[in-house]
């Protein structure tokens, strides 16, 4: 599961041969150069790659790195560790601030070797440990750089229908440049996601870790609902809990056990930030959420920092975010939300995919070409119970999926093909009030055949949890979204979206400006106002990612 794209090549045994000792008492860097050359040139490509029982994840890149610098060491000089080596070790120590694990970057072995260097009088003559330290530091830089750049885990190995927009860079060139310009720390920092949302989530991780380290909060006992005018010690516990997380400003209430209007507004704020029904009442669901241990919130933040690293480096000055776990769409310009729209996403059985695409056109009064899987699971049971179902829903049947396919009467359909997966008919729903796509669909071509669209089932937007679709994203305000996307379009100047819809004609309209679309799955994020949000893991994806992050590379033979 760990992303080791750099180690899957058939490669050398870089460090398993015993280093040569004693080519004289010459300069340290000359001796290390000699031994590095020996290890690389006389490698055994069939052996596993370890150094001091540490698996080298970047071993396929190390030979190129040292060949290109004529095997000269990058981290060791005549005085021992270079300043850049010290800088790298400090960066590794700080990896926990990114939600990463310092021990993944050989920290234990590196620190052991550094202690030996600093406490042993004859360290200058121990070529073996100097070479091990040199190569472990290079490997640590390459692994850490890779993880900052595109994540520690490849999501496609643990999630179906999840495509990471992997950011790529020449890691060897980055390492050369970092050493040559003495900029190891700034080079690594530059590989973090540059979006403000990532930095804000890093700050939230620090904040909630502090709460967890201070003992967290005591669970609030179960009991009756708490609302305005309630009065007992549990109210005081709610008050302390919301003060701790910044949802309630500390005050000088005459009786902190009294549920007053200030506390009600704080509860409403808390409910909004956690995706709960916003009513200002502490019922079972809100109480359960309040009792979530801070260490679990820390874990959520770590998981979503990793998800940030799967995104493109540049989301686009103007772009559309759909957070599946939040059931919402945001139109973003210059890091500010212009439109906040409710959406309906895929059910747990038909999950919406996660990927980035580019919206290029929209269709007014669209046809719905019904996927065979939906015909099998949803349409045919209706037809079986009602022979007139297709006519009532304005669904027409064609012999096949060819563009010039002949239309046939529904009575002539051989439905038995659905059972053998040899169903060749094309079912198409005409535009109109019954069309499952509503009156507009927004297209960003992708291999999942997923898009945004209107819907006639408006009542679903009133629900708090909205995972009911077959995978596509249903939009609450399609006309407002279309108007935004088509602003400045000369071809339909003078007409409104409503007028185009009323014409009843199917029209394809290409956008004057293509716009990036990011289908996301964030269970924690920080908004532009600095408020941290938490959401339920509706597709149960957090646990799989957490398990993958816990996996370690082999550490012994």
KOLMI-114465 format. One record per residue: residue in one letter; x, z negated, y of N, C-alpha, C, O, CB in turn. Coordinates in steps of 0.1 Angstrom, whole numbers, plus 5000, padded with zeros to 4 digits. Glycine has a CB too. Layout:
<atoms>
AXZYXZYXZYXZYXZY ...
</atoms>
This chain:
<atoms>
X500850004988500050005000500950005013500550065023499149885000 X502049935012502849935024503350075028503650155019504149845022 X503350095040503750225045505250235044506050175052503350255059 X505750315035507150335033507450485032508150535023507750265020 X507050555042507250705042508650735042509150845038506550765054 X509450635047510950665048511650635035512850665034511550585059 X511050585025511750545013511350625001511850604990511650395010 X510350715002509850784990510650904986510350964976508450824993 X511650934994512551044990513450994979513750874978513451095002 X513951084970514951044960516251014968516751114974515051144949 X516750894967517850864976518950784970518850754958517350794989 X519950754977521150694973521050544970520150474975522150714983 X521950494963522150354962523250314972524450334971522650304947 X522750264983523550234995524350114994525550104998522750235007 X523750014987524449884988524649814975524949694974523649794997 X524449874964524549804951525949804946526349724937523649864941 X526849894950528249894946528949784953528749764965528850034948 X529849714946530649604953531549664963532249754960531449524942 X531449614975532349664986533849644983534249544976532049594999 X534649734987536049724985536649614995536149605006536849854988 X537549534990538149434998539549475001540349534994538149294990 X539949435013541349435017541949575018542649615009542049355008 X541649645028542449775031543549735042543849825050541549895035 X543949615041544849565051544249475061543049445059545549685058 X544949435070544449345080544249415094544449355104545349225082 X543749535093543549615105542349575113541749465110543449765102 X541949655122540749625130539549615121539349685112540549735141 X538649525125537449495117536549625117536049665106536549385124 X536349695128535549815129536149925120535349995114535349855143 X537449935119538050035111537750005096537450095088539550045113 X537849875092537649845078536149865075535849915064538049695076 X535249825084533849845081533549995080532750035071532949785091 X534150075088533950225088534350275074533650355068534750295099 X535550235069535950275056535050235045534650325037537350215054 X534550115045533650065034532350135035531750165025533549915035 X531850155047530550225049530650365043529750415036530150235063 X531750435046531950565040532050565025531450645018533250625046 X532750465020532850455005531450424999531150494989533750335001 X530650345004529350314998528450434998527750454989528750195005 X528450505009527550615010528050735002527250794995527450655025 X529350765003529850884996529850864981529550954973531250915001 X530150744976530250714962528950654956529050574946531450624959 X527850684962526550624958526150664944526550774939525550654968 X525350584938524650624925523150644928522450544930524850504914 X522750764929521350794934520250744924519150734928521150944936 X520650704912519650654902519350514903518350464897520050694888 X520150434911519950294912518950254923518750334932521350224914 X518350134921517450084931518250034943519450004942516549974926 X517650034955518350014967518049874972516949834977517850114978 X519049784971518949644975520249604982521349664980518749554963 X520149504990521349444996521049294997520049255003521649495011 X521949214990521649074989520249044984519548954989521949005002 X519849124974518549114968517349154978516249124975518248974963 X517749214989516649254999516449404997517449484997517149225014 X515249444995514849584993514949655007514449605017513449604987 X515649775007515949845019514849945021514950055015517349905020 X513849925030512750015032513250145040512650245038511649955040 X514350135048514750245055515950315049516650385056515150205069 X516150305036517450345030517550505031518650545031517450305016 X516450575031516650725031517050765045517550885046515250785028 X516950685055517450725069518850675072519550725080516450675079 X519250565065520550505068521650605066522550605075520750385060 X521750675055522850775054523050865065524150895070522650855041 X521850925070521951015082522450945094523250995101520551075085 X521950825096522450745108523950725108524550745118521750605108 X524450675096525850655096526750775095527850785101526250565084 X526250885089526951005089527051065103528151105107526251115081 X525951055111526051105125526951025134527351075145524551105130 X527250905131528150825139529550805132530250715136527550685143 X529750895123531050895115531350755109532450715108532150925125 X530250695105530350565097530850445106531150345100531150585086 X530850465119531250355127530150255128528950295129531650405142 X530450125127529350025128528650025141529250055152529949885125 X527349985141526649975154526449835158526049815170525350045152 X526549735149526149595153527349495152527149385157525049555143 X528449545147529649455145530749515153531049635152529949445130 X531449425160532749465167533849365164533649285155532549485182 X534949375171536049285168535749135170536449055165537249325176 X534749115179534448975182533248915173532948805174534048955196 X532749005164531648965155530449045159530449165160531348815156 X529348975161528049035165528049095179528649025188526848945163 X527549215181527449265194526249205201525449135195527349415194 X526149225215525049175222523749235217522749175217525249205237 X523849365213522649435209522149385195520949385192522949585207 X523149335187522749265175521949135178520949105171523949235166 X522449065187521748935191520348975197519348905194522548865202 X520249085204518949125210518049165199516849125200519149245219 X518449235189517649275178517049155170515949145167518349365168 X517949055168517548935161516448855169515548805163518748845158 X516648855182515548795190514248865189513248805189516048785205 X514348995189513149085188512449055174511249045174513449235189 X513249045164512649015151511948875151510848865145513749015140 X512548785157511948645158510648655165509648585161512848555165 X510548745175509248765183508248855176507248875182509648815196 X508548905164507548995158506248935156505249005155508149045144 X506148795154504848735152503948745164502748735163505148585149 X504548775176503648795188502948935187501948945193504548805200 X503349025178502649145175501749135164501049235160503649255173 X501649015158500848995146501549045134500949065123499549075147 X502849065135503749105123504548985118504548875125504649215128 X505249005107505848885100507448905101507949005096505448875086 X508148825109509548835110510348855097511348925096510148725118 X509848785087510548785074510548925067511348955058509948685064 X509649015072509649145067510849225071511049335066508349225071 X511549175081512749255086514049175083514949165092512549265101 X514149135071515349075065515848955073517048915073516449175065 X514948885080515348775089516048665082517048615087514148715096 X515648625070516248515062517748555059518648475061515448485050 X517848675053519248715049520148735062521348695062519148845041 X519548795072520348815084520848685090521948665094519548895095 X519948585091520348455097521348385088522148315093519048365099 X521148395075522148335066523548395069524548325069521748355052 X523648525070524948595073525448555086526648535088524748745071 X524548545096525048505110525548365110526548335116523848515120 X524948275103525448135102526848135095527748065100524448045093 X526948215085528248225078529348275088530448225088528248315066 X528948375096529948435105530348325116531548325120529348555113 X529448245120529648145130530348015126530847935134528448115138 X530247995113530747865107531947885098532547785094529647795100 X532348005095533448025086534648075094534548175101533048125075 X535848005092537048045100537548175096538048255105538047935097 X537448215083538048345079537048455078537248545070538748325066 X536048455086534948555086535548695088534948795083533848525096 X536548705096537148835099537648905087537849035087538248815109 X537948835076538548895065537548915053537848955042539748815060 X536248875056535248895046534449025048533349015054534248775045 X534949135044534349265047532949275041532049335046535249375042 X532749215029531549225022530349175030529349245032531549155009 X530449055036529249005043529149075056528049085061529448855045 X530249125062530149195075529349325073528549365081531449225081 X529649395062528949525059527549495056526649575060529649595047 X527249395048525849365045525049335058523949385059525749245035 X525649255067525049225079524749345087523649365093525849125087 X525749435088525649565096524449645091523649695099526949645094 X524349665078523349755072521949685073520949755075523749795058 X521949555070520649495071520049495085518849515087520749345067 X520949495095520449505109519949645112518849655118521549465119 X520649745107520149885109518849905102517949965108521149985104 X518749855090517449865083516349795089515149845090517649815068 X516649675095515549595101515049675114513849675116516149465105 X515949735121515549805133514649925129513549945135516749865141 X514949995119514250115115512850075110511850135113514950195104 X512749965102511449915097510549865108509449905109511649805086 X511149785117510349725127509849835137508749835141511249625135 X510749935140510350045148509250125142508250165149511550135151 X509250145129508250225122506950145123505850205125508650245108 X506950015121505749935121505149925135503849935136506049795116 X505949915146505449915159504850055163503850065170506549885169 X505450155158505050295161503750335155502850395161506150395157 X503550305142502350355135501750255125500950295117502750475127 X502150125126501550025117502349995105503050075100500150075114 X502049885100502749835087502049895075502649905065502849685087 X500749915076499949965065499350105068499050125079498749865062 X499350185058498650315059497250295056496950265044499350425050 X496250305065494850275062494250365052493350325045494050285075 X494750485050494150575040494450525026493750575017494750715042 X495350435024495650375011494650265007494550224995497050325010 X493950205017493050095014491650125018490650055014493549975021 X491350225026490050255031489750405028490550495031489850225046 X488550425023488150565022487550605036487050525043487050585011 X487650735039487150785052487850715064487150685073485650775053 X489150705064489850645075491150725077491950725068490150495073 X491250795088492350875091493150815103492550805114492051025094 X494350775101495150725112495850835120496350935114496250625107 X495750825133496450925142497850885143498250835154495650945156 X498650905133499950845132500850895144501051015146500650875119 X501450805151502450835161503750855154504150775146502550725173 X504450965158505750995152506850995162506651025174505651125144 X508050965157509250975165510450985156510350945144509350845174 X511551035161512851035153513450905154514150865164513751155159 X513250815144513750685144515250675145515850585151513250605132 X515950765138517450765139517850795153518850725158517950875129 X517250885160517650915173517350795182518150765191516951045179 X516250735180515950615187516950505186517350435195514550555183 X517450485173518450385171519850425177520450335183518650375155 X520150555176521350595183521350565198522250505204521650755181 X520250605204520050585219520050445222520650405232518750655223 X519350355215519250215218520550155218520850065226518350145208 X521450185208522750135207523650185219524450115225523450165194 X523550315221524450375231524150325245525050315254524350535231 X522850305248522450265261522250115262521750055272521150335265 X522550045251522349895251520949855255520749775264523349825260 X519949915248518549895252517749875239516649925238518050015260 X518249795230517549775217516149705220515149755215518349685208 X516149605229514849535231513849625238512649635234515049405239 X514249695249513349785256512849905247511749955249513949835269 X513749945239513350065230512250015220511350095219514550115222 X512449905214511449855205510149825212509049855207511849725198 X510149765224508949735232508249865235507049865236509349655244 X508949965238508350095242507550155231506750245233509350195247 X507750115218507050165207505650095205504850145197507850155195 X505349985211504049925210503050025216503350105224504049785218 X501750005211500650085218500650045233500749935237499250055212 X500650155241500750125256499450095263499450065274501350255262 X498350105255497050085261496949935265497349845258495950125252 X496349905277496149765281495449675271495649555270495449755294 X494449735263493749665253494649595243494349485238492749745246 X495749665239496649605230497349485235497449375229497749715225 X497849495248498549385254497649265256498049155254499049425268 X496349295259495349185261495149115247494948995247494049235267 X495049195237494849125224496049045219495848945212494549235213 X497249095223498449005220498348875227498648775221499749085225 X497848875239497648745247496648665240496748535239497348775261 X495548725235494548645228495048585215494648475212493348735225 X495948655209496548595196497348475200497248375193497548705190 X498148475211498848355215497948245218498248125215499748395227 X496848275225495948175229495248105218495147975217494848235238 X494748185208494048115196495048055187494647955180493248225189 X496248105186497248035178497547895184497747795177498548115177 X497547885197497747755204496647655200496847545198497847775219 X495447715201494247625197494347575183494147465180492947705199 X494747675174494847635159495947535157495847445150495147765151 X497147555164498247455163497847315168498447215164499447515170 X496947315178496547185184495547115175495047015179496047205198 X495147175164494147115155492847175155491947135148494046975159 X492647285164491347355163490247265169490347195179491047395149 X489047285162487947205167487147145155487247205144486947295175 X486547035157485746975146484447055143483847105153485446825149 X484047075131482847145128481647065134481646935133482647155113 X480647135139479447075144478447055133478147155126478847165156 X478046935130477146915118475847005119475347035130476746765117 X475247035108473947105108472847015113473046895113473647155094 X471847075117470647005123469647095129469747215128471146895132 X468747035137467747115143468347205154469447185158466647025150 X467647315158468147405168468347325181467647225184467147515170 X469347365188469647305201469347405212469747515212471147255202 X468447365222468047445233467947365246468147245245466747525230 X467547425256467347355269466547235267465447235260466647445279 X466947115273466446985272466646915259466246795257464946995274 X467446975249467846895238468846795242469546805252468446995227 X468846685234469846575238470246505225469446425219469146475248 X471546515222472146435211473646465211474146545219471546465197 X474346395202475846405202476246545198477346585202476446305193 X475446625191475846755187475846845199476746945200474846815177 X475046825209475046895222476446875228477046975233473946855231 X476946755228478246725234479346805227480346845233478546575234 X479246815214480246885206480147035209481247105210479946865191 X478947095211478847235215479547255229480247345231477347275216 X479347155238479847165251481447165250482047255256479447045260 X481947075242483447065241483947195235485047245238483846945233 X483247245225483647375218483747485228484747565227482747405206 X482747505236482747615245483747605257484247705262481347635251 X484047475261485047455271486447495265487247555272485047305275 X486647465253487947495246488247645246489447675248487947435232 X487247725244487447865243487247935256487248065257486647925232 X486947865267486747925280485447975283485248045293487748025281 X484447955274483048005277482247915286481247955291482348025263 X482747795288482047695297483047635306484147585301481247595289 X482747635319483647565328483447415327482347365328483347615343 X484547335326484347185325483647135338483947175349485747115324 X482747045336482046985347481946835346482546775337480647045347 X481146775355481046635355479546595352478946535361481546565368 X479046635341477646615338477446465337478246385331477246685324 X476246425342475946275341475846235326476246125322474646245348 X475346325318475146295304475546425296474746515295473746255300 X476746435291477246555284476446585271476546695266478646545280 X475646485267474746515255473546595258472746635249474446385248 X473346615271472046685275472346835276473246875282471646625289 X471446915270471547055270470847105283469647115284470747125257 X471747135293471247175306471347335307471747405298472047105317 X470947375319470947525322472347585322472547695317470247555335 X473347505326474747555326475147585311475847685308475747465333 X474847495303475147505288474447625282474947695274474947375281 X473147645286472447755281473047885284473147975276470947745286 X473547905297474148025301475548045294475848155290474448025316 X476247935291477447945284477247985269477948065264478147805284 X476147935263475747975250475448125250475748195240474547895244 X474648165260474348315261475548395261475648505255473348335273 X476548355270477848425271478548435257478948535253478748365281 X478548315251479248315238478548405228479248475220479248165232 X477248405228476448495218476748635221476948715212474948465219 X476848675234477148815237478448855232478648965227476948835252 X479448765234480848795230481048795215482048855210481748695236 X480048745207480148745193479148825186478948815174480048605188 X478448915194477449005188476248945182475648995173478149085178 X475848825187474748755182473548785191473648845202474948605182 X472348745186471148755194471248665206471548545204469848725186 X471148715218471348645230470148575235469248635241471948735242 X469948445231468748375235469048235241468148165245467848355223 X470348195241470748065247470347945238470447835242470148045260 X470047975225469647875216470647865205471047965199468247895210 X471147745202472047725191471347695178470947585174473047595194 X471047815171470347805158471447815147472547815150469347915157 X470947835135471947845123472947945125474147925122471147865111 X472648065130473648175131474648145141475848165139472948315134 X474248105153475148065163475947945159477147945162474348035176 X475347845153476147725148477147765138478347715139475147625142 X476847855129477847895119479047965126480147955122477247995109 X478648045136479748115143480648015151481848035151479148225153 X480047925157480747815165481747745155482747695160479847725172 X481347725143482147655133483247735126483947685118481247595123 X483347865130484447945124485747885128486047865140484348085129 X486647845118487947785121488747885130488748005128488647745109 X489547825139490347915148491347995140491748105144491147835158 X491847945128492848025120492148155115492848255113493347945108 X490848155113490148275109490148375121490248495119488748245104 X489948325133489948405144491348465147491448585151489448335157 X492348385144493748435145493948555136494548655139494748325142 X493448535124493548645114492848765118493448875117493048595100 X491648755124490948875129491748945139491849065139489648835134 X492348875148493148935159494349005153494649115157493648825169 X495048945144496149015137495749145131496449245132496848915126 X494649145124494149265117493849375128494149495125492949235109 X493349345139492949445149494149485157494049595163491849395158 X495149405158496449455164497049565155497549665161497449335166 X496949545142497349655133496549775135497149885135497349605119 X495249765137494449885139494749955151494650075152492949845139 X495149885162495649945174496750035171496850145177495949845184 X497649995162498850075159498550205152499450285150499849995152 X497350215147496950345140496350445149496150555145495950305129 X496250415162495550505172496550595178497750555179494750425182 X496150705184497050785192497650705203497050615209496350915197 X498850745207499550675218498750695231498650605239500950735220 X498150815233497350845245495950865241495650965234497950965253 X495050775244493650795241492950895249491850945246492850655241 X493550925261492951015270492450945283491850835282491751095264 X492751005294492250945307490750925307490250825311492751025319 X490051025302488651015299488451035284488951135279487851125308 X487750945278487450955264486250875260485750795268488750905256 X485850895247484650825242485150735230485750785221483550925237 X484850615231485050515220483750485213482750445220485750395225 X483650495200482550435193483050325184483850355174481850555184 X482750205187483150095178482050065168480950015171483349965187 X482250115156481350105145480849965143479649935141481850165132 X481749865143481449725140480649665151479949565149482649645138 X480649725163479849675175478649755177477749705186480749675187 X478449865170477249945172477049995186475950005192475949865168 X478250025193478250075206479150185209480150205203478549955215 X478750265219479650375224479950345238479150305246478850515223 X481250365242481650355256482250485260483150545254482750235257 X481850525272482550635279483550575288483250495297481550725287 X484850605286485950545294486650645303486850755299486950485284 X486850595315487650675325488650575331488250475336486750745336 X489950615330490950535336490850385332490950295340490950545351 X490650365319490550225313489350145317489350025315491850155316 X488350205323487150135327485950205320485950325319486950135343 X485050125316483850175310482850225320482350145329483250065300 X482450345319481450405328480050395321479050385329481750545331 X479950405308478650405301478850315289479750335281478150545298 X477850235286477850145275476550175268475450135273477949995279 X476550235256475350285250475250235235476250235228475350445249 X474050185232473850145218473850265209473450375212472450075217 X474350245197474350345186473950285173473950165171475750415185 X473450375164473250345150474350405142474550525144471750395146 X474950325133476050385125475750385111474550345107477350295127 X476650435102476350445088476050315081476650215085477550515082 X475250325071474950205063476150165055477150245054473750225054 X476150055048477250015040477450115028478550125023477049875035 X476350175024476350275013476850405018477550485011474950295007 X476650445031477050565037477850545049477350565060475850665039 X479050485048479750435059480250545068480650655064480950355054 X480250525081480750615091482250615090482850505088480350575105 X482950735091484350735089485050685102484450675113484850875086 X486350665101487150625113488250735115489050765106487850485111 X488250795127489250895130489150935145488250885152488951025121 X490051015149489951065163489751215163490351285155491251025171 X488951265172488651405173488551445187488751375196487451445165 X488051575189487951625202486551695203486251785196489051725206 X485651645212484351705214484551825222485151825233483451605221 X483951935217484052065224482752125228482752205238484752165215 X481652095222480352155226479252055222479451965214480252295220 X478052085227476852025222475752125220475852235224476351915233 X474752085212473652175209472352105213472051995209473652205193 X471652185221470252135225469252195216469352315212469952175240 X468252115211467252155202467952215189467752325185466352265207 X468752125182469552165171468652185158467652125157470652075168 X469152265149468752265135469352145128470452105132468952405128 X468752095118469452005109469552065095468652085088468651865108 X470852105092471152155079471352035070472351965071472452255079 X470452015061470451885053471451885042471351975033468951855048 X472351795042473351795031472651765017471651705016474351675033 X473251835007472651824994472451674989471551644982473451904984 X473451594992473351454988472151384994471551304987474651374992 X471851415006470651355013469351425007468351355005470651375028 X469451545003468251614997467951534984466851504980468551764994 X469051514976468851444963468351304965467451264957470251444956 X468951224974468651084974467451054983466750944981469851014979 X467151134993466151095003464951195004463851155004466751085017 X465251325004464251425006463451444993462151444994464851565010 X464051464982463351494970462351384966461251424961464351524958 X462751264967461751154963460451174972459351144967462351014965 X460651214984459451234993458651354989457451344988459851255008 X459351464985458651584980457851554967456751604965459651694978 X458451474959457851444946456551364948455651374940458851354937 X456551284958455351204961454351274970453151244970455651074967 X454751374977453951454987454351594987455351634992454051385001 X453551684981453851824980453951894993454552004994452751894971 X453351835003453351895017454451835026454451865038451951885023 X455251755020456251685029457151785037457351765049457151595020 X457651885030458551975037457852045049458452065060459152085028 X456552095047455852155057455552055069455652095081454452205052 X455251935065454951835076456151805084456051775096454451705070 X457351805078458551775086459251905091460451895096459551695077 X458552015090459152145095460552175089461452225095459352135110 X460552155075461752185068461552315060460652325052462152065058 X462452405063462352535056463452545045464552485046462552655066 X463152625035464052645024464652785023463852885025463352605010 X465952795021466552925019467252935006467652825000467652945031 X467453055001467953074987469353014985469652954975468053224984 X470153014996471552964995472052935009471352935018472553064987 X473352905010473952865022474552975030475252955040474952755020 X474353095026474853215033474053225046472953185047474753345025 X474753285056474053295070472853385069471853355076475053355080 X472853485060471753575059470853545047470153635043472253725058 X470853425043470053385031468553405034468053385045470353235027 X467853445023466453475024465653345023465953255015465953565013 X464653325032463753205032462853225020462353335017463053185045 X462553115013461653115002460553005004460752905012462353094989 X459453004997458452904997458952784990459552784980457152954991 X458652664996459052534989458552524975459152464967458452414997 X457452584972456852574958457752644948457652614936455452634958 X458652734953459552814943460852744941461652794933459752954949 X461052624947462352554945462452494931461452434927462552444956 X463552514925463752454912464552324914465752324916464652544902 X463852214915464452084919465352024908466051934910463351984922 X465252084896466052024885467552044887468351974881465652094871 X467852134896469252154899469952034905471152014904469452274908 X469151954911469651834918470251734907471251664910468651754925 X469751734895470251654885471551694879472351614874469251634874 X471751824879473051884874474051924884475051984881472652014866 X473751884897474651924908474852074909475852114914475951854907 X473752144905473852294907472752344916472152444915473752364893 X472452254926471352284935471952374946472752334954470752154942 X471552504947472152594956471352624969471752704978472352724949 X470152564970469252594981469752524994470452424993467852544978 X469452585005469752535018468452485024467552565026470552635028 X468352365028467152305035467552295050468552225053466652175029 X466652345059466952335073465752285081464652345079467352475079 X465952185088464852135096464852195110465852195117464851975097 X463752255114463652315127463652215139463352095137462352405128 X463952265151463952175163462552125165461552185162464452245175 X462452005171461151955174461151805173462251745170460152005165 X460051735175459951595175460251525162460651415161458651545180 X460151605151460351555138461851565133462251505124459551625127 X462651645141464051665137464851545137464851465146464651775146 X465551515126466251395124467451375134467851265136466751385110 X467851495139468951485149468451475163469151465173469751615148 X467151465165466551455178466651585185466551695179467251345186 X466951575199466951695207468351745211468551855217466151675219 X469351665208470751695212471751645201471551535196471151635226 X472751725198473851675189475151715196475251815203473751735175 X476151625195477351635202478451665191478651585182477751505210 X479151775193480051815182481551805185482051845195479751965179 X482251735175483651735176484151765161484251675153484251585180 X484351895158484551935144485551845137486651815142485052075144 X485151815124486051725116485651745101484551805098485851575120 X486551705092486351735078485151655072484751675061487551705071 X484651545080483651465074482251515078481251465074483751325080 X482151625087480951675092480051565098478851565097480151745080 X480751485106480151375113480051405128481051475133480851235111 X478951375135478851395149477951295155477351215148478251545151 X477851295168476851215175475551295177475651415179477451165189 X474451225177473151295179472051195183472151075182472751365166 X471051255189469851195193469051155180469551185169468951285202 X467951085181467151045169465751025173465550965184467750925162 X464751055165463351015168463050875165462050825168462451115160 X463950805158463750665153464250575164465150505161464350645139 X463550565175464050485186463950335184464650265190463250525198 X463050295175462850155173464150085167464349965169461750125164 X465050165161466250105155467150045165467949955162466950205146 X467050095178467950045188467649905193468349845200468050145200 X466449865189466049725193466649625183466549505186464549715193 X467149665172467749565163469149525167469849605174467749635149 X469549405163470849365167471949425159473049465164470949205166 X471749435146472649505137472049645134470849655130472849425123 X472849745136472349885135473149975126473750075131472249945149 X473249935113473850025104472850085094472650025083475049945096 X472250195098471150255091471350405088470450465081469850225098 X472350465094472450615093473050655080473550575072473150665105 X473150785078473850845067475250875070475950945062473150975062 X475850825080477250835084477450885098478450845104477850935074 X476550975103476651025117476250905126475750805122475751145119 X476550925139476250825149475050865158475050965165477550805158 X474050785157472850805165472950745179473350625179471550755158 X472650815189472950765203471650735210470650805210473650875211 X471650615216470450565223470050655236468950675238470550425227 X471150695243470850765256471550905255472550925263471450685267 X471050995248471651125246471651205259472551285262471051205235 X470551195267470451275279471451235289472151315296469051275285 X471651105291472651055300474051095296474851125304472550895301 X474251085283475651125278475851275280476951315284475751095263 X474851355277474951505279475151535294475951625297473751575274 X474451465303474651495317476051465322476551535330473651405325 X476551355317477951315320478951425315479851475322478351185314 X478751475303479651565297479651705303480651775303479451575282 X478451745308478251875314478351875329478051985335476951925309 X478751765335478851775349479851875354480951895348479351635355 X479451955364480352065368480252195360481052285363481752015368 X479352195350479252315342478352425350477252395353478552285328 X479052535353478352635361477252715354476352765360479352735367 X477352725341476452815333475052755333474052835331476952835319 X474852625335473452585335473152505348472252425348473252485323 X473852545359473552485372472152515375471652625374474552535383 X471452415381470052435385469052395374467852375377469752575388 X469552375362468652325351469052185347470252155347468752425339 X468152105343468451975338468351975323467852075317467351875343 X468951875316468851865302467451865297467051925287469651735297 X466551795305465151785301464551925301463751955292464351695311 X464852015310464352145311464852235299464052305293464652215324 X466052215295466652285284465852245271465552325262468152255282 X465652115270464952055258463452115258463052155247464851905258 X462852115269461452165270461252305266460252355262460852135284 X462352385268462252525264462052545249461552645245463552595269 X462452445242462352455227463352545220463352555208460952505224 X464152605228465152705222466452635219466952545226465452815232 X467052675208468352615204469352675213469452805214468652645188 X470152595219471252645228472552565225472552445224470852625243 X473552645224474952585222475652595235475752695241475752665211 X476052475240476752475253478152415252478252305247475852385263 X479152495255480552445254480852355266480452395278481452565253 X481552255264481852155275482852215285483752285281482352025269 X482652195297483652245307484952175305486052235309483152215321 X484952055300486251985297486051915283485251835282486551875308 X486951955274486951885261487251735263488051705272487951955251 X486751655254486951505256487351445243486651475233485651445262 X488351365242488651295230487551195226486951125234490051215231 X487351185213486351095207487151015197487751065188485151165201 X486950885197487650795188486550705181485950625187488650705195 X486350735168485450645160486350535155487350555148484850725148 X486050405160486950295157486150195149484950195147487250225171 X486950095143486449985136487149865140488149815134486550005120 X486649805152487249685157486349565155485249565159487549705172 X486849465148486149345147486549235157485949125158486249285133 X487549275165488049185176488649275187489449365183489049075171 X488349255199488949335210488849255223487949165224488349475211 X489549295233489449235246489049345256489549445256490849165251 X487949315264487449415273488249415286489149345288485949385276 X487849515295488549535307488549415316489349395326488049655314 X487549325314487449195322488249085316488248975321486049155324 X488949105305489749005298488948915289489548815285490348925309 X487748955286486948875277487148915262487049035259485448875280 X487448825253487648855239486348855231485548765232488648765233 X486148965224484948975216485248965201486349015197484249115219 X484348915193484448905178483148965173482148945178484748765173 X483349035161482149095155482249075140483349055134482049245158 X481149085133481049075118481749195112481749305118479649065113 X482349175101483049285094481949355085481849325073484249225085 X481149445091479949495084480349575072479549585062479249585094 X481549635071481949715060482849645050483349695041482549845064 X483149515053484049435045485349495044485949505033483349405031 X485949535055487249605055488349505059489549535056487249715065 X488049395065489049305070489849245058491149235059488449185078 X489149215047489849145036490849235029491949195026488849105025 X490549365028491449465022492749475030493849485025490749595020 X492549485043493649505052494549375052495749385052493249535067 X493849255052494649135052495449125039496649085039493749015053 X494949165028495649165015496849265016497949225011494749205004 X496649375022497749475023498849415032500049445029497249605029 X498549355043499549295052500349185045501449155049498849245065 X499649115036500349005029501349055018502248985014499348915022 X501249185014502149235004503549235009503749265021501649374999 X504449205000505849215004506649314996506249334984506549075003 X507649365002508549454994509249364983509449244986509649525003 X509649424972510349344962511649284967512349344975510749434950 X511949164964513049084969514149054959515148984962512648964976 X514049104947515049074937515049184926514149264925514748934930 X516049184918516249284908515249264896515149334887517649294902 
</atoms>
